[in-house]
Amino acid sequence: MRRRRWLEIAGKLVITGLTLGLLYHSVFSAPDTAAAWRTLLATALTGAGQGPVLAAVALVPVNWGLEAWKWWRLARHLEPVSFQRSFRAVLVGLTLGFVTPNRVGDYAGRIIELKSRRLDALGAVFLGRYCQLVVTVLAGSAGLLYFLLTFYVQGYPATGLGIVGATALLNLAVLLPLYRSRLLLAALTLVRPLRRFRRYLAVMPTYSARALHIVLGLSALRYAVFCVQFGLLLYAYGARPAVGSGLAAIAGTFLMKSVVPSLNALADVGVRELSATHLFGLLGQPLLPVLSASLSLWVINIALPSAAGLLFVLRLKVFQRRKAGTAPASAA
């Protein structure tokens, strides 16, 4: 037991060090990020951008509150769980995901916060993330479609029609595993390296269509909050795209960030900034305001909540003793 205790402490210290190191590197070391951070603070305290920046910051609890609500809806299907515990699980998962490839630590963080710590909760975490991805793909594909038709294939109606058809098929393909998850499980069975994941995702078909509608709706609300925050920060830094094309650029940026694998949350920053500057550049927007808004969005929504999540990570009991005769809760 003493060895486990030391391993637990060492793991917490490593996570703390990596998180604080990445935060320092992203906020203070990198010249562009440091400049954007100083601009964010100056704009928040004085100037015409004070109101929009403060409004964007005020939406951070709404953003993660919606994510906690979504996880609560999914987790209570597995065991009784309070909203407070769900919110804590989301912050723990965010912090662990901050320092892990493709944010896989998010799975561990949420499962650790469950009393039963049942491994089929992996399927519930995956379902929540997949619903968010569905919304991102539906909105983002429409945004990128606007740019393709406006800037790249204008004057080629046949090509444009083909792109529209391909986009519609893509959206249908993304929606199919959500409402026909048994097909996804069957597909995993056919691919030998993926078969081991089937038992973890087997809980997905036990969720009703109504539950999926609710989770998908919460994902859409959270996506809308992200978009409003991005728009407020763009306005605060002086970018003034038209509403329709600006929303298309925001949606396209979020999609490109979501589909590119990353090493950790810090790597997401480069993907998002490259996508944002390209798409908003096509709209004639200056580079620095877009960079500042995108970096600030990452700081207030990911970096700062990850630091706050450290408070809960340090209090985690990774190894727990289960009483004799008890068993994990069964799925509802």
C-alpha positions as CSV (number, residue, x, y, z in Angstrom):
1,M,0.0,0.0,0.0
2,R,2.9,2.4,0.8
3,R,4.3,1.8,-2.7
4,R,1.0,2.6,-4.3
5,R,0.8,5.7,-2.2
6,W,4.2,6.9,-3.4
7,L,3.3,6.1,-7.0
8,E,0.1,8.1,-6.6
9,I,2.0,11.1,-5.2
10,A,4.7,10.8,-8.0
11,G,2.0,10.7,-10.7
12,K,0.3,13.8,-9.3
13,L,3.6,15.7,-9.1
14,V,4.4,14.7,-12.7
15,I,1.0,15.9,-13.9
16,T,1.4,19.1,-11.9
17,G,4.9,19.8,-13.3
18,L,3.9,19.1,-16.9
19,T,0.7,21.2,-16.7
20,L,2.5,24.2,-15.1
21,G,5.4,23.8,-17.6
22,L,3.1,23.8,-20.6
23,L,1.3,26.8,-19.2
24,Y,4.5,28.7,-18.7
25,H,5.8,27.8,-22.1
26,S,2.6,28.8,-23.9
27,V,1.8,32.0,-22.0
28,F,5.2,33.5,-21.1
29,S,7.9,31.9,-23.3
30,A,6.5,31.9,-26.8
31,P,6.8,35.5,-28.1
32,D,3.5,35.5,-30.0
33,T,1.6,34.0,-27.0
34,A,3.2,36.3,-24.5
35,A,2.3,39.3,-26.6
36,A,-1.3,38.1,-27.0
37,W,-1.5,37.5,-23.3
38,R,-0.3,41.0,-22.5
39,T,-2.7,42.4,-25.0
40,L,-5.5,40.4,-23.5
41,L,-4.8,41.8,-20.0
42,A,-4.5,45.4,-21.3
43,T,-7.7,45.1,-23.3
44,A,-9.6,43.5,-20.4
45,L,-8.6,46.4,-18.1
46,T,-9.0,49.4,-20.4
47,G,-10.2,50.3,-23.8
48,A,-13.2,49.5,-26.0
49,G,-12.5,45.8,-25.9
50,Q,-13.0,45.5,-22.2
51,G,-16.7,44.6,-22.4
52,P,-16.4,41.9,-25.1
53,V,-13.4,40.3,-23.3
54,L,-15.1,40.2,-20.0
55,A,-18.2,38.8,-21.6
56,A,-16.1,36.0,-23.2
57,V,-14.5,35.2,-19.8
58,A,-17.9,35.2,-18.2
59,L,-19.0,32.5,-20.6
60,V,-16.2,30.1,-19.5
61,P,-18.3,28.7,-16.5
62,V,-21.2,28.3,-18.9
63,N,-19.1,26.4,-21.4
64,W,-17.8,23.9,-18.9
65,G,-21.1,23.8,-17.0
66,L,-22.7,22.6,-20.2
67,E,-20.0,20.0,-20.6
68,A,-20.6,18.9,-17.0
69,W,-24.3,18.7,-17.6
70,K,-23.6,16.5,-20.6
71,W,-21.4,14.2,-18.7
72,W,-24.0,14.1,-15.9
73,R,-26.6,12.9,-18.3
74,L,-24.3,10.2,-19.6
75,A,-22.8,9.1,-16.2
76,R,-26.1,8.7,-14.4
77,H,-26.9,6.0,-16.9
78,L,-24.1,4.0,-15.2
79,E,-24.5,4.9,-11.6
80,P,-26.1,7.6,-9.4
81,V,-23.9,10.7,-9.7
82,S,-24.4,14.4,-8.6
83,F,-23.9,17.4,-10.9
84,Q,-21.2,18.6,-8.6
85,R,-19.2,15.4,-9.0
86,S,-19.8,15.5,-12.7
87,F,-18.4,19.1,-12.9
88,R,-15.3,18.0,-10.9
89,A,-14.8,15.0,-13.2
90,V,-14.9,17.3,-16.2
91,L,-12.2,19.6,-14.7
92,V,-10.0,16.6,-13.7
93,G,-10.4,15.1,-17.2
94,L,-9.5,18.5,-18.7
95,T,-6.3,18.7,-16.7
96,L,-5.2,15.2,-17.4
97,G,-6.1,15.6,-21.0
98,F,-4.0,18.8,-21.2
99,V,-0.7,16.8,-21.0
100,T,-1.7,13.6,-22.9
101,P,-1.8,12.8,-26.6
102,N,-5.2,13.6,-28.2
103,R,-6.4,14.4,-24.6
104,V,-6.9,10.7,-23.7
105,G,-6.3,11.7,-20.1
106,D,-9.9,13.0,-20.2
107,Y,-11.1,9.4,-20.2
108,A,-9.1,8.5,-17.1
109,G,-10.1,11.6,-15.2
110,R,-13.8,11.0,-15.6
111,I,-13.6,7.3,-14.8
112,I,-11.5,7.9,-11.7
113,E,-14.3,10.3,-10.4
114,L,-16.9,7.5,-10.7
115,K,-17.4,5.5,-7.5
116,S,-17.5,2.2,-9.4
117,R,-14.7,3.1,-11.8
118,R,-16.2,0.7,-14.3
119,L,-14.3,0.5,-17.6
120,D,-17.3,0.5,-19.8
121,A,-17.6,4.2,-18.8
122,L,-15.1,4.6,-21.6
123,G,-18.0,4.2,-23.9
124,A,-19.9,7.0,-22.1
125,V,-16.9,9.4,-22.4
126,F,-16.5,8.4,-26.0
127,L,-20.2,9.0,-26.7
128,G,-20.0,12.5,-25.2
129,R,-16.9,13.4,-27.2
130,Y,-18.4,11.9,-30.3
131,C,-21.6,14.0,-30.0
132,Q,-19.4,17.1,-29.7
133,L,-17.5,16.0,-32.8
134,V,-20.8,15.5,-34.7
135,V,-21.8,19.1,-34.1
136,T,-18.3,20.3,-35.0
137,V,-18.4,18.3,-38.3
138,L,-21.9,19.4,-39.2
139,A,-21.2,23.1,-38.6
140,G,-17.6,23.0,-39.8
141,S,-18.3,21.3,-43.0
142,A,-20.9,23.9,-43.8
143,G,-18.3,26.6,-43.0
144,L,-15.6,25.1,-45.2
145,L,-18.2,24.5,-47.9
146,Y,-18.8,28.2,-48.0
147,F,-15.1,28.9,-48.5
148,L,-14.7,26.2,-51.1
149,L,-17.6,27.5,-53.2
150,T,-16.7,31.2,-52.8
151,F,-12.9,31.2,-53.2
152,Y,-11.8,28.0,-54.8
153,V,-14.4,26.5,-57.2
154,Q,-16.3,29.6,-58.2
155,G,-17.2,29.3,-61.8
156,Y,-17.1,25.5,-61.8
157,P,-20.7,24.5,-61.0
158,A,-20.2,20.8,-61.6
159,T,-17.3,20.7,-59.2
160,G,-19.3,22.7,-56.7
161,L,-22.2,20.3,-56.9
162,G,-19.9,17.4,-56.4
163,I,-18.5,19.0,-53.3
164,V,-21.9,19.7,-51.9
165,G,-22.9,16.0,-52.4
166,A,-19.7,14.8,-50.8
167,T,-20.3,17.1,-47.8
168,A,-23.8,15.7,-47.4
169,L,-22.5,12.1,-47.5
170,L,-19.8,13.0,-45.0
171,N,-22.4,14.3,-42.6
172,L,-24.6,11.2,-42.9
173,A,-21.5,9.0,-42.3
174,V,-20.7,10.9,-39.1
175,L,-24.3,10.7,-37.9
176,L,-24.7,7.0,-38.6
177,P,-22.5,5.6,-35.8
178,L,-24.3,7.8,-33.3
179,Y,-27.8,6.4,-33.8
180,R,-26.7,3.0,-35.1
181,S,-23.9,2.3,-32.7
182,R,-24.4,-1.5,-33.1
183,L,-23.0,-1.1,-36.6
184,L,-19.9,0.6,-35.1
185,L,-19.5,-2.3,-32.7
186,A,-19.8,-4.8,-35.6
187,A,-17.2,-2.8,-37.6
188,L,-14.8,-3.0,-34.6
189,T,-15.2,-6.8,-34.6
190,L,-14.1,-7.0,-38.2
191,V,-10.8,-5.1,-37.5
192,R,-8.6,-7.3,-35.3
193,P,-6.5,-4.5,-33.7
194,L,-9.7,-2.7,-32.7
195,R,-11.6,-5.7,-31.3
196,R,-10.3,-5.0,-27.7
197,F,-12.2,-1.7,-27.7
198,R,-15.5,-3.4,-28.4
199,R,-16.3,-4.3,-24.8
200,Y,-15.6,-0.8,-23.6
201,L,-18.0,0.7,-26.2
202,A,-20.7,-1.9,-25.7
203,V,-22.6,0.5,-23.4
204,M,-23.3,2.9,-26.3
205,P,-26.4,1.0,-27.7
206,T,-28.0,1.1,-24.2
207,Y,-28.6,4.8,-24.4
208,S,-32.0,5.8,-25.8
209,A,-32.6,8.0,-28.8
210,R,-34.0,10.6,-26.4
211,A,-30.9,10.6,-24.3
212,L,-28.8,11.0,-27.5
213,H,-31.0,13.9,-28.6
214,I,-30.4,15.7,-25.2
215,V,-26.6,15.1,-25.3
216,L,-26.4,16.3,-28.9
217,G,-28.4,19.4,-28.0
218,L,-26.1,20.2,-25.1
219,S,-23.2,19.7,-27.4
220,A,-24.7,22.2,-29.9
221,L,-25.3,24.7,-27.1
222,R,-21.6,24.4,-26.0
223,Y,-20.5,24.8,-29.6
224,A,-22.6,28.0,-29.8
225,V,-20.9,29.3,-26.6
226,F,-17.5,28.7,-28.2
227,C,-18.5,30.5,-31.3
228,V,-19.9,33.5,-29.4
229,Q,-16.7,33.7,-27.3
230,F,-14.5,33.6,-30.5
231,G,-16.7,36.3,-32.0
232,L,-16.5,38.5,-28.9
233,L,-12.7,38.2,-28.8
234,L,-12.4,39.0,-32.5
235,Y,-14.4,42.1,-32.0
236,A,-12.4,43.1,-28.9
237,Y,-9.1,42.9,-30.9
238,G,-10.4,44.8,-33.9
239,A,-11.4,42.1,-36.4
240,R,-14.7,43.0,-38.1
241,P,-15.7,40.2,-40.5
242,A,-19.3,40.0,-41.8
243,V,-21.4,37.9,-39.4
244,G,-22.2,35.1,-41.9
245,S,-18.7,34.7,-43.3
246,G,-17.2,35.2,-39.9
247,L,-19.2,32.3,-38.5
248,A,-18.2,30.2,-41.4
249,A,-14.5,30.9,-40.7
250,I,-15.0,30.1,-37.0
251,A,-16.8,26.8,-37.8
252,G,-14.1,25.9,-40.3
253,T,-11.3,26.7,-37.8
254,F,-12.9,24.5,-35.1
255,L,-13.3,21.6,-37.6
256,M,-9.7,21.7,-38.8
257,K,-8.5,21.8,-35.2
258,S,-10.7,18.8,-34.3
259,V,-9.7,16.5,-37.2
260,V,-5.9,16.9,-36.9
261,P,-4.4,14.6,-34.3
262,S,-2.2,16.4,-31.7
263,L,0.3,15.5,-29.0
264,N,-1.3,17.6,-26.3
265,A,-3.5,20.7,-25.7
266,L,-0.5,23.0,-26.5
267,A,-0.2,21.4,-30.0
268,D,-3.8,22.3,-30.6
269,V,-2.8,26.0,-30.5
270,G,-0.7,25.8,-33.6
271,V,-3.4,24.0,-35.6
272,R,-6.1,26.4,-34.6
273,E,-4.0,29.5,-35.3
274,L,-2.9,28.3,-38.7
275,S,-6.5,27.5,-39.7
276,A,-7.9,30.8,-38.3
277,T,-5.3,33.0,-40.0
278,H,-5.9,31.3,-43.3
279,L,-9.6,31.4,-43.3
280,F,-10.0,34.9,-41.9
281,G,-7.2,36.0,-44.2
282,L,-9.4,35.1,-47.1
283,L,-12.0,37.5,-45.7
284,G,-9.4,40.3,-45.7
285,Q,-9.0,40.4,-41.9
286,P,-5.6,41.4,-40.4
287,L,-3.4,38.7,-39.0
288,L,-2.6,40.0,-35.5
289,P,-6.2,40.5,-34.2
290,V,-7.2,37.0,-35.4
291,L,-4.1,35.4,-33.8
292,S,-4.7,37.3,-30.5
293,A,-8.4,36.3,-30.4
294,S,-7.6,32.6,-31.2
295,L,-4.8,32.4,-28.6
296,S,-7.0,34.2,-26.0
297,L,-9.8,31.7,-26.6
298,W,-7.4,28.9,-25.8
299,V,-6.1,30.6,-22.7
300,I,-9.5,31.3,-21.1
301,N,-11.2,28.0,-22.1
302,I,-8.4,25.5,-21.8
303,A,-5.3,26.8,-20.1
304,L,-6.9,28.5,-17.1
305,P,-9.5,25.8,-16.4
306,S,-6.7,23.2,-16.6
307,A,-4.8,25.0,-13.9
308,A,-7.9,25.2,-11.8
309,G,-8.4,21.4,-12.3
310,L,-5.0,20.8,-10.6
311,L,-6.7,21.5,-7.3
312,F,-8.9,18.5,-7.8
313,V,-6.2,16.3,-9.3
314,L,-4.0,16.7,-6.3
315,R,-6.9,15.5,-4.1
316,L,-7.6,12.4,-6.2
317,K,-7.4,8.9,-4.6
318,V,-6.2,6.9,-7.6
319,F,-6.1,3.6,-5.8
320,Q,-9.2,2.7,-3.9
321,R,-10.1,-0.4,-1.9
322,R,-13.3,-2.1,-2.7
323,K,-15.2,-3.8,0.1
324,A,-15.6,-7.5,-0.1
325,G,-18.8,-8.6,-1.8
326,T,-19.3,-5.4,-3.7
327,A,-19.4,-5.2,-7.5
328,P,-19.6,-2.5,-10.0
329,A,-22.9,-1.0,-10.7
330,S,-24.8,-2.3,-13.7
331,A,-25.9,-0.1,-16.5
332,A,-29.3,1.4,-16.2
